[in-house]
Amino acid sequence: MIRPATLLRLALAGTRTDTVRIVLTAFAALLATLTFLAAATVIAIPTVAGSGNNRSPQYGPALIAEAGLRPGVATALLLLAIPVLALAGQCTRLGAPARNRRLAAIRLAGGTPGQVWAVAATETGLASWLGSVAGLGSYLVGRSLLHRPDEQGLLRLPTDVLPPLWTMALIVVGIPSLAAGVAAVMLHSVTISPLGVGRRGRVGRPGPWPGLLIIGGLAVTFLFQPLLHWANHRETPLWSVAVIAGAAALATAIGVATGTGWISYHTGQVLLRLARRPAVLLAARRLIADPWHGARTFAALLVCVLFGAGTAGFSAYLATMFGSWDQVNRILAEQSGQPFYPDDNSFYFDAVALVHLAVALGLAIAAAGLAVAVAESIVERRRANAALVATGVPRGVLARSILVQTLAPLVPAILVAMTAGVTMVRALGTEVFSGSRNTAYCEPADACRTAADWAEHSVVIEHPGVTLAVPVPIDDLALLGGGALLAALATVAIGLMFLRGATSLAELRAS
């Protein structure tokens, strides 16, 4: 049994790369803690009994004042936690070869596999615990600093509410425990012997099963409307339909994230047959040799693109629905000679804008994780890259191969994610019917002063309604896909800064 002091000293030992890994893991845990605490705060907002529309009157923005909109805000924050957790996973892989050599040295000194796992889990868990505690402190300090009521005494953020103590404790303790558990599980795919470290990787080429998840998830989403009608007629709780829709969306997201392995493998095969340049050939060989690298690296980015495309499609659906209502109301107003006032639907679009913001922040965080992954890949292959440089391969060729290896599978994967996201929302319908509407006016206008006058002089006109096609948000999709690619390019450029140091001829002496 290893003593706690020894375990702590072994967990914190290492090089500067290990220190960077601990700092980045703590930062990712800080972001995750802030995200979950913010979601818990929104959920904990009380609804004032007897207020109109279940509204909490102490808040200005409708997104947190309206009880019906708060679940959407909490969902957006929880979605934001996905790329944050993915960033934490990427950070734990930084400097893996050096850490593996250190773990092998512990085995050489007589350590057992269980003790080695304990050292790795302690390192990750301690870093995550420090980040969670810092996140809790930042949350409490920010809550105090942002508590600024406006002139009417209204708050812009729920700074007057704290989640239950058990929820806060669960978040602060749960995130480090989850990180330590994941670190221990990841080591089960590694054979650590006194003479080195060997990874039991996936054997064989990736199968097409992620495509079956995507197709199955999309097929279930197209059953959403029939299931909703069935639930209304059978008086079945609507939450059951929501659970089915959520499971379909989750299956689609898993398929998109894991399908990158299949895309990477076949992209490498195509490049190997068509390419003639050394950089492209090198990238093709690496894509075929490790096609799952893309699935690990791009997962969070593609999930953000999937939900971003779905949000863009839902925004187009809302705009078309409200537009059909306004169009009929405008026609009725013109026929009756009354002024037309469009409905104020801004709070719906504010909720959608919040999800867009969460997607944008998620893309930024996923891009940070991608930068860590690119740097980790360069450091992990430093001996092979140094050997290529020693044989005369220019560093520019290596840089271009890394760029091709990153972008070649990413472009089709982004197209698949955007298509799946939009298709999920198109299940709501490709057309919107406004429904028949009517309005009453007085003829002549000044003749109706009492209820009896209205009964005698009122005129009712009716419009049968209009049907509008829901457009595909091409502009928003182009902006989303282009933003994801630009983020990937920027992160590759950041990762390439490690290339010169990682290809030094001195790396050939590294064991």
N, C-alpha and C positions, 0 to 999 in steps of 0.2 A: 504494500500500500504506500503510495507516494504521499509525502507530507504536503500540506497546503502551501507552506512557504516555498518549498522546492518547486511545486507545480506552478506557482505564480511566477517564480524566477525563470523557469524554463519557457513559460508562455510568453513572457515579455522579452526574451533574448532574441537576437537576430540582427540583421543588417539594417541599413537605411530603408531598403525596400520594405522590410517587415514593419518598420515604423510608419511608413506611408500607408501600408495596408491597414494598420490599426487605426490611424487617423481617419482614413476614408470610410472604414466600417463604422466608426463612431459617428461620423457626419451623416451617413445614410440612416443610422438608427435615430439620430436627432430629427431628421426630416420625417421619418416614419412616425415617430412619437407625436410630433406636432400635427401631422395629418390626421392621425386617429383621435387625438384629443380634440381637434377642431370638429371632426364629425360627431364625436360624443357630445360636445357642447351644443351643437345644433339639435341633436336628438333630445337633449335634456331641457330645451326651452319649454316652459309651461304655457298652456293655453288658458287664457282668462275666461272663466265661465260667463256666459251671457254676452260676450263681445260679438260683433257682427263678423260673419265669415270665419269664425274661430280665429280671430285675429288677436295677436298680442300687441296691445296699443303702445307699448314703450319703445317699439322699434320703428324706424323710418322705412327702410327698404322692404318691399313686399316679399322678397325671397325668404326673409327670416321672420317677418311678421305674420304671414299667411301660413296657417297650419298645414294646408294642403300642398304648399310648395316646399316646405322644409325637408320632406323625404328626398326630393330631387337634389337639394343642396347636399344633404348627407351622402347620397349616392355618388354625386360628383366628387366629393372629397375622398370617399373610399376607392373610387376608380383611380384617383390620383395616387393612392398608396401602392398601386400595382407597379408602376415604373420605379417607385422609390424602393420597394422590396427587391426588384430586379437589380437596381443599382447596388444594393447591399450584397446581393449574390455575386455580382461582378467584382466588387471590391475584395471579397474574401479570396478570390482567385489570383489577385495580383501577387507576383513574386512566388508563385507556387513551386517552381523548381528549387529555389533556394530553401524554401520552407521544407520541402520534401527531403532534401539532403540533410537538413538539421534533424528531422524526425528519424531518418535512417541512422544518423549518428547516435541518437538516443537508444535505438534498438541495438546498435553495436556495443553500447555501454551497458547493456543488460536490461533495458526497458522492455516491458511486455507490450503487445498490441493494444491492450486496454489502456495502459498508461500513455501510449502515444496518442490514442484518440482523446484521452482526457486533456493532454496538453493542447491539442488543436482546438478542442471545444472551449477550453478555458480562455485561450487567446481571443477567439471570436466573441464568446459570451461576455468577457470583461470589457472589450471594446464597445460592444453593443450596449452594455449596462451603463458605461460612462456616457455614451451618446443619448440614451434614454433619460438619464438623470438630467443631462444638460438640456434636453428637449423639454422636460417638465419645468425646469427653471425658466427657460425661454418663454414657455407658454404662460406661466404665472406673471412674469415681468411684463410681457407684451399685453396681457389682459389688463394690467394696471395702467400701462402707458396709453393704451388705445381707448380707455373708458372716458370718452369725451362727448357728452350730450351736446346737441346743436341748440339753436335759439329756442326751438319749441320743446326742448327737453327730451328729444328722441335720440336713440342710439343707432349708429350705423352697423354695429357688430354686437353680438350677444355677450358683451363683457360683464354683464350682471349675473351671469349663470355659470355655475360650475357643474361638471358631470358628477355623478355619485362617486364617493371615495373608492368604492370597490372597483368601479370602472377604470378610474385613473390608476389604481394599483395594478389591475389586470394588464393595462397597456404597458406600464413602465416595467413590469416584471415579465410579461408575456413576450415582448419583442426580443429581449436578450435570450430568453429561454428558447424561443423559436430559432434564433440565429445559431445558438450553440448546438441545438439538435440537428439543424441542417448541416453544420460543419461536421458533426460526427457521422451523419448519414453519408455525406460526400466521401468520407474516407473509407467507406465500405467498398467503394469501387477502386481502391488503391491497395496494392500489396506492398507493405512496408517491411523490408527485411534488413538485416544488418549490413548487407552489401549494396543496398539501393532501393529505389522505389519503382515499381512497375504499375501501370494503370491497366485495369481490366476494362478496356473500352468496348464500344459496340462493334460487333463483327458483322460484316456484310453490308450491302447497300441498303439505304432506307426504303421502306415500303410505302405504298400509297395510302395507308390507313388514315393519315391526317385529312386527306381529301374526303374520305367517307365521313369523318366527323363534321367537316364543313358542310357537305351536302345534307347530312342528316339534320344538323342544326338549322340550316336554312329551310329545310322541308317542314320542320316543326313550327318555325316562325310563321309559315304560310297557313298553318292551322289555327293561328291566334284568333282571327275573327270568328271562324266557326265555333271554336271552343268558348269564346266570350258569349256568343248567342246561346249556346247550349247551357252555359252556366247561369245565364239570366232566366231561361225558361225552366230549368230544373232547380232554381234557387240554391245553386251550389256557391260556396264562398269564392269570391273573386280572387282571393289570395292564391288559391290552388292554380288558377290559370296563370297568375303572375309567376308562380314557382316554375311552371312548365316553360314559360317564355324565358325566364332567367336561366334555366338549365340549357335551353337551346342556344342562347347567346353565349353561355360559358363553353359549350361544346364547340361552337364556331370559333371562339377565341383560342381554345386549345389547339384546334386544327390549324388555324392560321399560324400560331406561334411555332408548332412542331413541324409543320409542313415545309419549313425552310430547309430542313435536312434533305428532303427529297428534291427540292428545287436546286439546292447547292450541288448535289451529286450529278444531276442530269445537265445542269449548266456547265459543270466541269467537263462532262463528256462532250458536249457540243463544242466548247472552246478548244478542247484537245484535238478535235477533228478539223476544225476550221482555222485555228490560229497558226501563225507563222512567226510571231515575235516572241523572244525569250521570256519577256515579262508575263505575257498572257499564258504561255505554256506552263510556266512555273505556277501561276495562280490556278490554272486548271488542274494540275497534279495535286495541289494542296486541297482544292475543293473536293476532289475525288477521295483523297486519303482521309480527310476529316470533314465529312459533310455536316456533321452535327455541330460543328463550331458555329455555323450561322444560326442554327436553332437556339443555341445558348446565348448568342450575342444579340440577335435582333428581336428576341421574343417581346421585350417590353415595348420597343419601338413599334412593332407591328400591331400589338394590342392597342396602343394609342391611336394608330392610324385607323384601325378597325372601328373603334368607338367614335373617333373624329368624323369618319365618313358617315356612320350612322346618325350622328348628331346633325351633320349637314343635311342629310336626307330628311330627318324629322323636322328641321327648321323649314325646309322647302314645303313639306306637307302642311305645317301650321300656317305658313304664309299663304298657301293656296286656299286652305279652308277659310281663313279669315277674309281673304280676298273675295271669295265667292259670296260670303255674307255681305260684305261692303258693296259689292257690285249690285246685288238685288236691292239692298236698302237705298242705294243711290238712285236706281231706276224708280222705285216707289216714291222717293222724295221728289224727283223731277215730275212725276205724273200728278202728284198731289199739290205741287207748288210749295212744298215745305223745305226748309233748309236741311241739308244733309250733314250729319255729324258722325264720322266714323267711330266705331267702338275703340276704346283704349285697351289694347291687348299687350301693352308693353311688358307687363310682369311675366307673361309667358315667354316672351323673347328674352327677357332678362335671365330667366332660368336657363334657357338654351345658351345664352352668352356665357353663363357661369360654367356650363359644361365645356364650351369651347375653350374657356380660359384654363380649365383643368386639363384638357387635352394638350393645350400649348405648353403648360408647365410640365405635363408628363413627357411630352416630346423632348423638352430641354433636359429633364432628368434622365430619360432614356439615352439621349445623346451623350450625357456625361458617362453613363454606364458603358456605352459603346466605345468612348475614348479610353476608358480603363481597360476594356477588353482588347482593343487594338494594341495598347501599350503592353498588356500582359502577354499577348501573342508574340510580339516582337522580342520581349525579354525571354520568353520560353524557348524561342527558336534562335537564340543568339549564337549558339555554337554552330548550328547549320548555316546561318547567315554569314558568320565570320569565316567559315570555311569557303563559302561561295565567293566572298570578297577576296580571300587569299588566292583563289584560283583565277582571279581576273574579272569577276562579274562586277560591273559598276554598281554603286549604291543606288543610282537612279533606276536601274532595272528592278532592284529589290523593292524600291518605293512604289514603282508602277505596278508591280505584281501584287503588293498589299492593297493598292487602290482597286485593282480589278477584282481581287478576291473578295473585297468588301461590297463593291457596287454590283457586280454581275448577278449574284443571287438576290440582292436587296431590291433591285428594280422590279423584277416580276413578283416578288413577295409583296411589295407595296401595292402593286396593281391587284393582286388577289385580295389583300386586306381591304382595299377601298371598294372593290366589287362586292365582297361579302357584306361589308357594313351598309352599303346602300341597299343591297338586296334585302337585308333584314327589315329595313324600314319600308321598302316597297311592298312588303307583305300587308301593311296597313291599307294599301290601295294605291292604284295608279291614277285614280280619278276621285274628285271630291264633288259631292252634290250638296248644294246649299240648303235644299229643302224649300218647300213652298212657304211664302211669307206674305203677310198682309199688313195694311196700315189703314187707319181711319182719319179722315179730315172733315172739316166743316165747310159746307157750301150754302150760302156765302160764309166767308171766313169769320165775320164778326157776329154771326147769328147765334152762335152756341155759347151761352152764358151759364146755363143750368143743365142738369142731367136731362131734363125733359127736352130742352133745345137740342142736345146731342142726339137724343133718340129720334128727333124729327128731321134734323138737317144733316146728320152725319152721313158720309159716303165712305164705303169700304172698298178698297181696291186690293187685288191679290195678284201675286206673281208666282208662276209655277216653279220658279227656281232655275238655277243654271248649274251645269256640270263643267268643271274645269279639270284639265289634265295636270297632274303633279309633275313638274319638270325635274329632270335629273340635275342636281347642282354641280354642273361642270366646272364653273369658276371656283367654287369652294373646294372641290376635289383636286383641281389643279394646284391651288394654293397649298392644300394639305400635303399632297404628294411631293410638290416642289420643296416645301419646307422640310419634310422628312429627309429628302435627298441632300439638301444643303446642310442640314444638321449632321448627316453622315459624313459628307465631305469635310466639314469643319473638324469633326472628331478624328477623322483619319489624318488630317494635317497635324493635329495636336499629337496623335500617337507617333507619327513619323519623326517627331523631334527626338524620340528615343533611339532611332535607327542608327545614328552614327556611333553612339556609345555602345550599342549592343552588337555592332559589327567590328569592334576593335579586335585586332589580331591577338590581343591578350586574352580574349575570351576562349581561344583555342586551348588554353592551359586549364580552363575550368573543368572540374570533374562533373 
